Amino acid sequence: MLNIVLLEPEIPQNTGNIARTCVATCTTLHLIRPFGFEITDKNLKRAGLDYWKYLDIKYYDNLEHFRTENPSAVCRYFTTKGELCYTDATYPENCYLFFGKETRGLPESLLKENEKDCVRIPMFGEIRSLNLSNSVAIGLYEALRQQGFDELNKMGKFPGKA
């Protein structure tokens, strides 16, 4: 199983879309506060449609709280500043794919601490970044591809929460 981590997400529709992708791939979603919205936001729920009840989701007060709860987490940090292309990185089982807030990405200090685990999605020219939901889907499906889609091929409908 894989994990998506959103550090301080700001746009409820992006988080809702990512939640839906997590349900479709049996991936746990980890949300680190502060958020730019309320979890009860109608836009968040609408984007996640009626899949929200199947979502495996965990909440953290801050990055330190996440680290305390997941001390041995193997992480890949998605950033436009990464040297390694996301397709050249490896994603072990139970890997955590980290994404930053829509307006600023991941903090520089976090990237410097984890330079060897930073990955980028190639983009043409002066484009600053892709939409967060799209970036998560790109990274997540590469990790799943590397794992042979094994878990997804074995599972039936909505293996998450009932």
N, C-alpha and C positions, 0 to 999 in steps of 0.2 A: 504494500500500500504506500501511497505517496501523500505528501502534505503540502498544502499551499498556505503561505503565511503572508498576510497583508499588514504592513506596518503603517498605522495611522491612515487608513483609507478615508477619502474625502467625499466621493461621489456615490450616493446610494445605488444608482442604477448599475454602476460597474461592479460593486460588491454583490448585488443581486444576480447579475449575469455570471459572475465567478462562482457564486454559490450553486447555481444551476449546473455549471460545468463540473463542479466538484461532485454533485449528486450523480451525474451521468458517468463519472469515472471512478466512483467509490473512493474519493479522495477526501481527506479531512481538511476542513478550512479552519485556520487559526487567525483570529483577529486581535491585533494589538492596539489598544487605546492610546491616545484619544481618537475618536472617529469624527468625521465632518458631518455626521447625521445621527439620528436615533435609530436603534435597531428596529423600532416599531414603524419606521418611515414607510409610508405606503408605496413609494417608488422602489424601495429595496424589496419589499415583498412582491410587488408586481413583476419586477424583473426576474425574480426567482420563481414566479408562477406558483403553482401548487406543489412544487417540489420541496419547499422549505422544511416540511415536516420530516423529510428523509435525510436531511443534511446532518452530517457529523461535524459539529462546530464547537470550537473552544475559544474562550475569551481570556485576554490578559490585560492587566492594568498598564503595563509598560514592557519595554524590551527586557529589562532585568527579570521581571516576573516570568516572561517566556523562557529565559535561560535557566531560571531556577526549576521550572517545571519540566524542561527538556534538556537536561545537562549534557547528554551525549548526542544531541542532534547533529546529523551530518547535513550541512546546508549548502545550497547554491544561491548566490545573490545576483539577481538580475539587475543589470545596470548598463546604461549607454557607455560607461567608462571602463567596462571590462575588456580585458585583452583576449580572452578565450571565447570563441564562438560557442553558442549554446549547444550546437550539434557535436562539438568536440569534447564537451564535458561528459562525465559519467554520472549517472543518477542511481545510486544503490537503493535497494529496498528500504522503505521508510525514510527516504530523503525528504528534506524540507526545502521547498522552492520559495525564496523570499522575494517579495516585491514591495516597493516603497509607495509613498503617497503620490497621487497623480501630478501634483504641481512641482514636486522637488525630488522625487525618487527616494532612494535610501540615503541615510546620512553618510557624509564623507568618512567620519570616524569608524563607522561599521564597515565600510568598504575597505579602508586601510587595514583594519584588524583582520580582514578575511580576503585579502587580495588574491590569493591562489584559488579561491572558490567563487570569484566574481565571473559572471558570464554575460555576454551581450547577444542581442539579436541584431544581425546586420541590417542596416538601412541605407538608403541612397542619399547622397548629398547632405543638405542642411536640415533634414528632418530631425527634430529634437527627440521625439519618442513616438511610440505607438500607443494606442489606447490600452489602458491597464488590463481590461478584460481580454483583449486580443493577445497581449503579451503573455498573460497567464495561460491561455489556451495553447499558444505556440510552445511554450516551455514545458507544460504538462504533457502534451501529446508526444513531444520528443522523448521525455523520460519514460512514458508508457511504451513507446515504440522500442526503446532500448531494452525494456523488460519483456518484449514480445507480446504485449497486451495480454499476458497470461491470466491475470486476475479477471479482467473484463470478459475474456472468452469463456471463463468457467462460470460466470455468474448469471443469474436470472434477473428478473425485473426488480428494481429497487431493493438492493441488498442492505441499504442503510437502515436507519431507524424506521420502525413500523408505526 
